[in-house]
Amino acid sequence: MDYKHAVVKFENGVGNLLCNGCGITIAEGAKHEDREHYCTMCMSGNCKAKFKKGK
């Protein structure tokens, strides 16, 4: 599936849904809703991690 808003990386057929803000794994599975997803820390504004595109 091609995602335009959600950040999903596939490894061995399993899709890992990543936070759009910092890139941590939020959920695993085959299908995810194509919208932006953020972890609890990013939503609260207290996340110190930065999303590294291309890694």
All heavy atoms as TSV, in Angstrom:
chain	resi	resn	atom	element	x	y	z
A	1	MET	N	N	0.845	-1.178	0.000
A	1	MET	CA	C	0.000	0.000	0.000
A	1	MET	C	C	0.891	1.243	0.000
A	1	MET	O	O	1.911	1.288	0.663
A	1	MET	CB	C	-0.923	-0.020	1.211
A	1	MET	CG	C	-1.877	1.118	1.255
A	1	MET	SD	S	-3.093	0.880	2.566
A	1	MET	CE	C	-4.236	2.107	2.109
A	2	ASP	N	N	0.478	2.250	-0.712
A	2	ASP	CA	C	1.229	3.496	-0.807
A	2	ASP	C	C	0.618	4.515	0.148
A	2	ASP	O	O	-0.566	4.825	0.068
A	2	ASP	CB	C	1.186	4.009	-2.250
A	2	ASP	CG	C	2.103	5.184	-2.472
A	2	ASP	OD1	O	3.103	5.309	-1.747
A	2	ASP	OD2	O	1.816	5.983	-3.377
A	3	TYR	N	N	1.435	5.025	1.057
A	3	TYR	CA	C	0.966	5.993	2.040
A	3	TYR	C	C	1.472	7.382	1.674
A	3	TYR	O	O	2.640	7.559	1.361
A	3	TYR	CB	C	1.465	5.621	3.444
A	3	TYR	CG	C	0.875	4.332	3.958
A	3	TYR	CD1	C	1.551	3.125	3.835
A	3	TYR	CD2	C	-0.365	4.327	4.571
A	3	TYR	CE1	C	1.010	1.943	4.313
A	3	TYR	CE2	C	-0.921	3.159	5.053
A	3	TYR	CZ	C	-0.228	1.967	4.923
A	3	TYR	OH	O	-0.775	0.816	5.391
A	4	LYS	N	N	0.585	8.371	1.731
A	4	LYS	CA	C	0.961	9.749	1.424
A	4	LYS	C	C	1.188	10.572	2.692
A	4	LYS	O	O	1.978	11.500	2.687
A	4	LYS	CB	C	-0.111	10.413	0.564
A	4	LYS	CG	C	-0.222	9.813	-0.808
A	4	LYS	CD	C	-1.267	10.504	-1.631
A	4	LYS	CE	C	-1.362	9.845	-2.998
A	4	LYS	NZ	N	-2.366	10.475	-3.845
A	5	HIS	N	N	0.507	10.236	3.779
A	5	HIS	CA	C	0.598	11.018	5.008
A	5	HIS	C	C	1.236	10.227	6.154
A	5	HIS	O	O	2.011	10.782	6.921
A	5	HIS	CB	C	-0.781	11.518	5.443
A	5	HIS	CG	C	-1.464	12.327	4.381
A	5	HIS	ND1	N	-1.096	13.614	4.076
A	5	HIS	CD2	C	-2.474	12.023	3.541
A	5	HIS	CE1	C	-1.846	14.065	3.088
A	5	HIS	NE2	N	-2.697	13.119	2.744
A	6	ALA	N	N	0.884	8.975	6.263
A	6	ALA	CA	C	1.439	8.131	7.317
A	6	ALA	C	C	2.852	7.701	6.935
A	6	ALA	O	O	3.163	7.539	5.767
A	6	ALA	CB	C	0.566	6.898	7.526
A	7	VAL	N	N	3.699	7.537	7.950
A	7	VAL	CA	C	5.057	7.041	7.726
A	7	VAL	C	C	5.056	5.565	8.111
A	7	VAL	O	O	4.923	5.218	9.287
A	7	VAL	CB	C	6.093	7.818	8.569
A	7	VAL	CG1	C	7.487	7.278	8.330
A	7	VAL	CG2	C	6.021	9.303	8.265
A	8	VAL	N	N	5.158	4.690	7.103
A	8	VAL	CA	C	5.133	3.252	7.328
A	8	VAL	C	C	6.344	2.638	6.652
A	8	VAL	O	O	6.605	2.886	5.480
A	8	VAL	CB	C	3.838	2.612	6.762
A	8	VAL	CG1	C	3.837	1.106	6.993
A	8	VAL	CG2	C	2.612	3.254	7.391
A	9	LYS	N	N	7.098	1.861	7.423
A	9	LYS	CA	C	8.248	1.140	6.874
A	9	LYS	C	C	7.957	-0.343	6.981
A	9	LYS	O	O	7.537	-0.827	8.033
A	9	LYS	CB	C	9.521	1.493	7.628
A	9	LYS	CG	C	9.955	2.912	7.375
A	9	LYS	CD	C	11.376	3.129	7.792
A	9	LYS	CE	C	11.780	4.552	7.444
A	9	LYS	NZ	N	13.160	4.819	7.732
A	10	PHE	N	N	8.165	-1.053	5.880
A	10	PHE	CA	C	7.909	-2.489	5.840
A	10	PHE	C	C	9.203	-3.267	6.000
A	10	PHE	O	O	10.197	-2.977	5.341
A	10	PHE	CB	C	7.224	-2.868	4.527
A	10	PHE	CG	C	5.801	-2.407	4.450
A	10	PHE	CD1	C	5.477	-1.177	3.896
A	10	PHE	CD2	C	4.789	-3.199	4.951
A	10	PHE	CE1	C	4.174	-0.757	3.833
A	10	PHE	CE2	C	3.469	-2.779	4.891
A	10	PHE	CZ	C	3.155	-1.553	4.329
A	11	GLU	N	N	9.183	-4.245	6.906
A	11	GLU	CA	C	10.299	-5.151	7.112
A	11	GLU	C	C	9.746	-6.564	7.215
A	11	GLU	O	O	8.923	-6.836	8.072
A	11	GLU	CB	C	11.057	-4.797	8.391
A	11	GLU	CG	C	11.758	-3.453	8.333
A	11	GLU	CD	C	12.523	-3.152	9.611
A	11	GLU	OE1	O	12.806	-4.094	10.385
A	11	GLU	OE2	O	12.829	-1.979	9.832
A	12	ASN	N	N	10.192	-7.441	6.314
A	12	ASN	CA	C	9.741	-8.835	6.289
A	12	ASN	C	C	8.222	-8.951	6.209
A	12	ASN	O	O	7.615	-9.789	6.858
A	12	ASN	CB	C	10.267	-9.597	7.506
A	12	ASN	CG	C	11.773	-9.623	7.553
A	12	ASN	OD1	O	12.424	-9.695	6.513
A	12	ASN	ND2	N	12.336	-9.547	8.730
A	13	GLY	N	N	7.582	-8.069	5.453
A	13	GLY	CA	C	6.143	-8.120	5.252
A	13	GLY	C	C	5.317	-7.496	6.357
A	13	GLY	O	O	4.094	-7.486	6.289
A	14	VAL	N	N	5.958	-6.973	7.390
A	14	VAL	CA	C	5.243	-6.346	8.501
A	14	VAL	C	C	5.434	-4.839	8.399
A	14	VAL	O	O	6.562	-4.352	8.298
A	14	VAL	CB	C	5.764	-6.848	9.867
A	14	VAL	CG1	C	5.053	-6.132	11.009
A	14	VAL	CG2	C	5.580	-8.343	9.989
A	15	GLY	N	N	4.334	-4.099	8.439
A	15	GLY	CA	C	4.406	-2.645	8.361
A	15	GLY	C	C	4.522	-2.024	9.733
A	15	GLY	O	O	3.732	-2.318	10.622
A	16	ASN	N	N	5.542	-1.208	9.922
A	16	ASN	CA	C	5.719	-0.477	11.179
A	16	ASN	C	C	5.254	0.956	10.977
A	16	ASN	O	O	5.812	1.680	10.157
A	16	ASN	CB	C	7.194	-0.486	11.607
A	16	ASN	CG	C	7.663	-1.853	12.010
A	16	ASN	OD1	O	6.989	-2.542	12.749
A	16	ASN	ND2	N	8.814	-2.255	11.518
A	17	LEU	N	N	4.230	1.354	11.721
A	17	LEU	CA	C	3.717	2.716	11.676
A	17	LEU	C	C	4.586	3.572	12.579
A	17	LEU	O	O	4.755	3.279	13.758
A	17	LEU	CB	C	2.267	2.760	12.150
A	17	LEU	CG	C	1.623	4.144	12.217
A	17	LEU	CD1	C	1.475	4.734	10.820
A	17	LEU	CD2	C	0.282	4.067	12.916
A	18	LEU	N	N	5.167	4.639	12.003
A	18	LEU	CA	C	6.071	5.502	12.745
A	18	LEU	C	C	5.424	6.848	13.031
A	18	LEU	O	O	4.569	7.318	12.278
A	18	LEU	CB	C	7.357	5.724	11.939
A	18	LEU	CG	C	8.100	4.480	11.483
A	18	LEU	CD1	C	9.328	4.874	10.676
A	18	LEU	CD2	C	8.487	3.605	12.654
A	19	CYS	N	N	5.875	7.474	14.103
A	19	CYS	CA	C	5.425	8.817	14.469
A	19	CYS	C	C	5.913	9.801	13.414
A	19	CYS	O	O	7.087	9.767	13.025
A	19	CYS	CB	C	5.982	9.185	15.845
A	19	CYS	SG	S	5.673	10.895	16.334
A	20	ASN	N	N	5.039	10.683	12.941
A	20	ASN	CA	C	5.425	11.689	11.954
A	20	ASN	C	C	6.367	12.732	12.557
A	20	ASN	O	O	7.073	13.409	11.824
A	20	ASN	CB	C	4.188	12.395	11.387
A	20	ASN	CG	C	3.477	11.551	10.361
A	20	ASN	OD1	O	2.850	10.553	10.715
A	20	ASN	ND2	N	3.558	11.934	9.111
A	21	GLY	N	N	6.391	12.861	13.858
A	21	GLY	CA	C	7.228	13.858	14.504
A	21	GLY	C	C	8.632	13.371	14.818
A	21	GLY	O	O	9.608	14.028	14.486
A	22	CYS	N	N	8.743	12.195	15.461
A	22	CYS	CA	C	10.059	11.737	15.922
A	22	CYS	C	C	10.503	10.415	15.308
A	22	CYS	O	O	11.671	10.066	15.398
A	22	CYS	CB	C	10.077	11.635	17.442
A	22	CYS	SG	S	9.021	10.336	18.121
A	23	GLY	N	N	9.588	9.667	14.719
A	23	GLY	CA	C	9.965	8.448	14.027
A	23	GLY	C	C	9.965	7.175	14.847
A	23	GLY	O	O	10.386	6.137	14.348
A	24	ILE	N	N	9.472	7.204	16.095
A	24	ILE	CA	C	9.419	5.964	16.866
A	24	ILE	C	C	8.260	5.108	16.381
A	24	ILE	O	O	7.296	5.604	15.806
A	24	ILE	CB	C	9.297	6.215	18.387
A	24	ILE	CG1	C	7.955	6.849	18.737
A	24	ILE	CG2	C	10.447	7.039	18.912
A	24	ILE	CD1	C	7.617	6.746	20.217
A	25	THR	N	N	8.335	3.806	16.617
A	25	THR	CA	C	7.281	2.884	16.204
A	25	THR	C	C	6.063	3.054	17.100
A	25	THR	O	O	6.169	2.987	18.323
A	25	THR	CB	C	7.783	1.429	16.277
A	25	THR	OG1	O	8.912	1.296	15.418
A	25	THR	CG2	C	6.701	0.457	15.844
A	26	ILE	N	N	4.919	3.264	16.463
A	26	ILE	CA	C	3.658	3.405	17.192
A	26	ILE	C	C	2.883	2.095	17.163
A	26	ILE	O	O	2.301	1.689	18.155
A	26	ILE	CB	C	2.802	4.551	16.598
A	26	ILE	CG1	C	3.520	5.884	16.772
A	26	ILE	CG2	C	1.425	4.592	17.243
A	26	ILE	CD1	C	2.824	7.049	16.113
A	27	ALA	N	N	2.872	1.431	15.997
A	27	ALA	CA	C	2.107	0.196	15.848
A	27	ALA	C	C	2.715	-0.664	14.748
A	27	ALA	O	O	3.439	-0.176	13.887
A	27	ALA	CB	C	0.657	0.504	15.518
A	28	GLU	N	N	2.405	-1.960	14.802
A	28	GLU	CA	C	2.818	-2.893	13.770
A	28	GLU	C	C	1.575	-3.519	13.159
A	28	GLU	O	O	0.569	-3.672	13.831
A	28	GLU	CB	C	3.704	-3.996	14.357
A	28	GLU	CG	C	5.023	-3.512	14.869
A	28	GLU	CD	C	5.865	-4.640	15.433
A	28	GLU	OE1	O	5.378	-5.779	15.512
A	28	GLU	OE2	O	7.018	-4.379	15.803
A	29	GLY	N	N	1.667	-3.881	11.899
A	29	GLY	CA	C	0.538	-4.518	11.249
A	29	GLY	C	C	0.589	-4.357	9.756
A	29	GLY	O	O	1.500	-3.740	9.206
A	30	ALA	N	N	-0.403	-4.903	9.082
A	30	ALA	CA	C	-0.430	-4.887	7.624
A	30	ALA	C	C	-1.077	-3.622	7.072
A	30	ALA	O	O	-0.663	-3.132	6.032
A	30	ALA	CB	C	-1.175	-6.117	7.117
A	31	LYS	N	N	-2.091	-3.088	7.760
A	31	LYS	CA	C	-2.803	-1.916	7.260
A	31	LYS	C	C	-2.835	-0.825	8.324
A	31	LYS	O	O	-3.039	-1.096	9.501
A	31	LYS	CB	C	-4.235	-2.274	6.880
A	31	LYS	CG	C	-4.334	-3.189	5.690
A	31	LYS	CD	C	-5.784	-3.412	5.319
A	31	LYS	CE	C	-5.891	-4.307	4.103
A	31	LYS	NZ	N	-7.283	-4.527	3.717
A	32	HIS	N	N	-2.636	0.408	7.875
A	32	HIS	CA	C	-2.702	1.560	8.764
A	32	HIS	C	C	-3.478	2.666	8.063
A	32	HIS	O	O	-3.448	2.772	6.845
A	32	HIS	CB	C	-1.293	2.059	9.108
A	32	HIS	CG	C	-0.447	1.030	9.780
A	32	HIS	ND1	N	-0.615	0.666	11.094
A	32	HIS	CD2	C	0.572	0.270	9.305
A	32	HIS	CE1	C	0.263	-0.258	11.394
A	32	HIS	NE2	N	1.001	-0.517	10.329
A	33	GLU	N	N	-4.146	3.484	8.838
A	33	GLU	CA	C	-4.894	4.615	8.283
A	33	GLU	C	C	-3.907	5.637	7.720
A	33	GLU	O	O	-2.914	5.980	8.362
A	33	GLU	CB	C	-5.744	5.252	9.387
A	33	GLU	CG	C	-6.662	6.333	8.899
A	33	GLU	CD	C	-7.510	6.911	10.014
A	33	GLU	OE1	O	-7.487	6.400	11.146
A	33	GLU	OE2	O	-8.208	7.897	9.739
A	34	ASP	N	N	-4.161	6.119	6.494
A	34	ASP	CA	C	-3.265	7.066	5.845
A	34	ASP	C	C	-3.566	8.485	6.305
A	34	ASP	O	O	-4.254	9.255	5.650
A	34	ASP	CB	C	-3.373	6.958	4.319
A	34	ASP	CG	C	-2.291	7.745	3.618
A	34	ASP	OD1	O	-1.266	8.060	4.261
A	34	ASP	OD2	O	-2.460	8.062	2.428
A	35	ARG	N	N	-3.050	8.812	7.462
A	35	ARG	CA	C	-3.121	10.153	8.041
A	35	ARG	C	C	-1.869	10.321	8.876
A	35	ARG	O	O	-1.136	9.379	9.107
A	35	ARG	CB	C	-4.369	10.330	8.905
A	35	ARG	CG	C	-4.410	9.411	10.114
A	35	ARG	CD	C	-5.581	9.747	11.040
A	35	ARG	NE	N	-5.624	8.869	12.178
A	35	ARG	CZ	C	-4.916	9.032	13.301
A	35	ARG	NH1	N	-4.108	10.051	13.432
A	35	ARG	NH2	N	-5.019	8.186	14.300
A	36	GLU	N	N	-1.585	11.527	9.319
A	36	GLU	CA	C	-0.430	11.744	10.167
A	36	GLU	C	C	-0.695	11.158	11.550
A	36	GLU	O	O	-1.788	11.305	12.097
A	36	GLU	CB	C	-0.108	13.226	10.266
A	36	GLU	CG	C	0.394	13.802	8.960
A	36	GLU	CD	C	0.838	15.243	9.078
A	36	GLU	OE1	O	0.766	15.832	10.183
A	36	GLU	OE2	O	1.277	15.779	8.052
A	37	HIS	N	N	0.306	10.487	12.095
A	37	HIS	CA	C	0.216	9.878	13.416
A	37	HIS	C	C	1.343	10.433	14.274
A	37	HIS	O	O	2.468	10.588	13.799
A	37	HIS	CB	C	0.376	8.351	13.330
A	37	HIS	CG	C	-0.687	7.682	12.541
A	37	HIS	ND1	N	-1.829	7.184	13.111
A	37	HIS	CD2	C	-0.792	7.430	11.220
A	37	HIS	CE1	C	-2.586	6.641	12.167
A	37	HIS	NE2	N	-1.977	6.790	11.011
A	38	TYR	N	N	1.042	10.714	15.546
A	38	TYR	CA	C	2.039	11.254	16.463
A	38	TYR	C	C	2.008	10.479	17.769
A	38	TYR	O	O	0.943	10.074	18.241
A	38	TYR	CB	C	1.779	12.743	16.733
A	38	TYR	CG	C	1.963	13.588	15.503
A	38	TYR	CD1	C	0.874	13.940	14.710
A	38	TYR	CD2	C	3.223	14.023	15.123
A	38	TYR	CE1	C	1.040	14.705	13.561
A	38	TYR	CE2	C	3.409	14.784	13.977
A	38	TYR	CZ	C	2.312	15.123	13.206
A	38	TYR	OH	O	2.497	15.869	12.063
A	39	CYS	N	N	3.195	10.297	18.372
A	39	CYS	CA	C	3.275	9.605	19.655
A	39	CYS	C	C	2.783	10.535	20.767
A	39	CYS	O	O	2.589	11.740	20.558
A	39	CYS	CB	C	4.715	9.156	19.932
A	39	CYS	SG	S	5.890	10.500	20.233
A	40	THR	N	N	2.615	9.999	21.949
A	40	THR	CA	C	2.114	10.763	23.088
A	40	THR	C	C	3.044	11.925	23.433
A	40	THR	O	O	2.585	13.027	23.745
A	40	THR	CB	C	1.964	9.851	24.320
A	40	THR	OG1	O	1.151	8.733	23.953
A	40	THR	CG2	C	1.328	10.575	25.480
A	41	MET	N	N	4.348	11.679	23.352
A	41	MET	CA	C	5.313	12.730	23.704
A	41	MET	C	C	5.260	13.884	22.704
A	41	MET	O	O	5.344	15.048	23.094
A	41	MET	CB	C	6.724	12.155	23.785
A	41	MET	CG	C	6.901	11.194	24.944
A	41	MET	SD	S	6.565	11.925	26.559
A	41	MET	CE	C	8.004	12.947	26.755
A	42	CYS	N	N	5.128	13.579	21.413
A	42	CYS	CA	C	5.020	14.640	20.407
A	42	CYS	C	C	3.718	15.423	20.581
A	42	CYS	O	O	3.697	16.649	20.434
A	42	CYS	CB	C	5.113	14.061	18.998
A	42	CYS	SG	S	6.792	13.615	18.499
A	43	MET	N	N	2.647	14.720	20.894
A	43	MET	CA	C	1.356	15.383	21.091
A	43	MET	C	C	1.400	16.331	22.282
A	43	MET	O	O	0.756	17.379	22.270
A	43	MET	CB	C	0.245	14.352	21.293
A	43	MET	CG	C	-0.070	13.546	20.049
A	43	MET	SD	S	-0.763	14.520	18.726
A	43	MET	CE	C	-2.363	14.889	19.383
A	44	SER	N	N	2.174	15.995	23.311
A	44	SER	CA	C	2.255	16.851	24.502
A	44	SER	C	C	3.275	17.977	24.331
A	44	SER	O	O	3.332	18.886	25.147
A	44	SER	CB	C	2.605	16.016	25.733
A	44	SER	OG	O	3.933	15.530	25.631
A	45	GLY	N	N	4.100	17.885	23.286
A	45	GLY	CA	C	5.114	18.907	23.047
A	45	GLY	C	C	6.388	18.690	23.832
A	45	GLY	O	O	7.259	19.554	23.856
A	46	ASN	N	N	6.529	17.525	24.471
A	46	ASN	CA	C	7.695	17.241	25.306
A	46	ASN	C	C	8.696	16.286	24.663
A	46	ASN	O	O	9.635	15.856	25.320
A	46	ASN	CB	C	7.252	16.651	26.648
A	46	ASN	CG	C	6.484	17.656	27.471
A	46	ASN	OD1	O	6.782	18.838	27.455
A	46	ASN	ND2	N	5.466	17.189	28.171
A	47	CYS	N	N	8.526	15.960	23.403
A	47	CYS	CA	C	9.412	14.999	22.745
A	47	CYS	C	C	10.715	15.690	22.363
A	47	CYS	O	O	10.716	16.746	21.740
A	47	CYS	CB	C	8.748	14.414	21.507
A	47	CYS	SG	S	9.649	13.002	20.845
A	48	LYS	N	N	11.829	15.087	22.725
A	48	LYS	CA	C	13.151	15.654	22.427
A	48	LYS	C	C	13.774	15.008	21.207
A	48	LYS	O	O	14.791	15.465	20.705
A	48	LYS	CB	C	14.083	15.468	23.629
A	48	LYS	CG	C	13.565	16.091	24.908
A	48	LYS	CD	C	13.562	17.602	24.839
A	48	LYS	CE	C	13.158	18.181	26.179
A	48	LYS	NZ	N	12.182	19.192	26.119
A	49	ALA	N	N	13.206	13.901	20.722
A	49	ALA	CA	C	13.738	13.206	19.553
A	49	ALA	C	C	13.357	13.950	18.284
A	49	ALA	O	O	12.343	14.636	18.222
A	49	ALA	CB	C	13.200	11.789	19.497
A	50	LYS	N	N	14.168	13.816	17.249
A	50	LYS	CA	C	13.871	14.427	15.961
A	50	LYS	C	C	13.788	13.332	14.916
A	50	LYS	O	O	14.590	12.410	14.921
A	50	LYS	CB	C	14.958	15.423	15.577
A	50	LYS	CG	C	14.995	16.645	16.455
A	50	LYS	CD	C	16.034	17.616	15.984
A	50	LYS	CE	C	16.045	18.851	16.878
A	50	LYS	NZ	N	17.085	19.792	16.461
A	51	PHE	N	N	12.827	13.445	14.039
A	51	PHE	CA	C	12.654	12.468	12.967
A	51	PHE	C	C	13.777	12.635	11.961
A	51	PHE	O	O	14.040	13.736	11.486
A	51	PHE	CB	C	11.301	12.649	12.286
A	51	PHE	CG	C	11.004	11.576	11.281
A	51	PHE	CD1	C	10.797	10.278	11.684
A	51	PHE	CD2	C	10.936	11.878	9.942
A	51	PHE	CE1	C	10.516	9.288	10.770
A	51	PHE	CE2	C	10.654	10.894	9.014
A	51	PHE	CZ	C	10.444	9.598	9.428
A	52	LYS	N	N	14.453	11.545	11.649
A	52	LYS	CA	C	15.548	11.577	10.701
A	52	LYS	C	C	15.076	10.967	9.400
A	52	LYS	O	O	14.951	9.751	9.275
A	52	LYS	CB	C	16.737	10.809	11.248
A	52	LYS	CG	C	17.275	11.418	12.514
A	52	LYS	CD	C	18.399	10.609	13.088
A	52	LYS	CE	C	18.869	11.243	14.376
A	52	LYS	NZ	N	19.890	10.441	15.026
A	53	LYS	N	N	14.771	11.797	8.437
A	53	LYS	CA	C	14.280	11.305	7.150
A	53	LYS	C	C	15.388	10.566	6.419
A	53	LYS	O	O	16.534	10.938	6.474
A	53	LYS	CB	C	13.783	12.455	6.298
A	53	LYS	CG	C	12.545	13.086	6.874
A	53	LYS	CD	C	11.806	13.873	5.839
A	53	LYS	CE	C	10.579	14.453	6.521
A	53	LYS	NZ	N	9.372	14.165	5.861
A	54	GLY	N	N	14.965	9.492	5.761
A	54	GLY	CA	C	15.906	8.693	4.975
A	54	GLY	C	C	16.631	7.631	5.762
A	54	GLY	O	O	17.478	6.953	5.240
A	55	LYS	N	N	16.292	7.459	7.036
A	55	LYS	CA	C	16.945	6.418	7.831
A	55	LYS	C	C	15.938	5.454	8.366
A	55	LYS	O	O	14.826	5.708	8.532
A	55	LYS	CB	C	17.725	7.036	8.989
A	55	LYS	CG	C	18.921	7.799	8.510
A	55	LYS	CD	C	19.812	8.184	9.650
A	55	LYS	CE	C	21.017	8.936	9.111
A	55	LYS	NZ	N	21.991	9.185	10.110
